[in-house]
Amino acid sequence: MINKKLIDRIEFVAIILLIIFGLFIAYQIILKIFGGSWATEDIIVALLVFVIGFVFTIALNLVKLNLKHDHLERQFYFLAKDFKRYVSYKDKR
């Protein structure tokens, strides 16, 4: 099983690379406004790749949040089950 810290580090590196790529795209857009180095199509493709990376990052965070919710839901289910057993045992006495 992959270590959770390793996954968190990989996610952190991916977010940093995504931010750097976004800043580079912003720099290229500013250059394009002032006479530019990239063609418009290249900037559009780079923005598309940036948005896809951003969507994957949001999806990863959503999956992690959903897994945490499922874990807590299971814990509350077992807690409620134990409480019902305790109440029914207490009523029998």
N, C-alpha and C positions, 0 to 999 in steps of 0.2 A: 504494500500500500504506500502511496506517495505521501510524504510528510506534508502536513498542513502548512507549515512554515514555508516550505519550498513552493507550494502553490501560491501562497500570499506574495512571496518574492517575485515569482513569475508575473503575477497580475500587476504588481507595482512597477516592474520594468516595462510591461506592456503599456501601462498608463503613461509612464514617463516618455516612452517612444512616441506614443500617440500625441502627447502635448508638443514634443519637439517637432513632429511632422506637421502639426497644425500651425505652429509658429513659422515654419519654413514655407508653408502654403500662403500664410498671410504676407510674408516677405515677398513672395513671388507675385501676389496680387498687387501689392504696392508698387513693385517694379513694373508690372504690366500697365498700371495707371500712368506711370511716368515714362513710358516708352518701352518697357518690358523685355524680358529675356525669354519667357515661355510663350508658346502659342496659347490661344484661348482654350482650345480643345484639351491641351495638356493640363491646364489649371482645372478645368471641369472634371477631368478624370481623377486628378489628385484629390479634389474635394469629394468626389464620390467614394474613393478609397478611404478618406478620412471619416466620412459619415458611416461607412460600413464598419470600420474599426470602433467607432463610438457606439454604434448599436450593439456590437458584440460585447463591449465592456458593460453596457447597461444590462444586457441579457444575462451576463455572468453574475452581476450583482443581484439581479432579480432571482436567479436560480438559488444563490446562496441564501437569500432572505427567505425564500420559499422552503428550503430544506430546514432552516432554523425554526420556521413556523410549524412545519410538520413534526419536528422533534418535540417542540413544546406542546403541541396538540396531543401527542401520544403520552407525554408525561401527565398532562391534566386528565386524560382519560383514565390512566391507571390510578391516579390520585382519587378521582371520583369513585372509581370501582372499590378501592380500599375503604373510602369513607362510607359508602353504602353498606359494605360488609360490616364495618364497625357499628354503624347505626342499627342495623338489623340484629347484630349480636347483643347490643346494649338493650334493645327492646325486648329480647327474649328473656332477659334476666329479671 
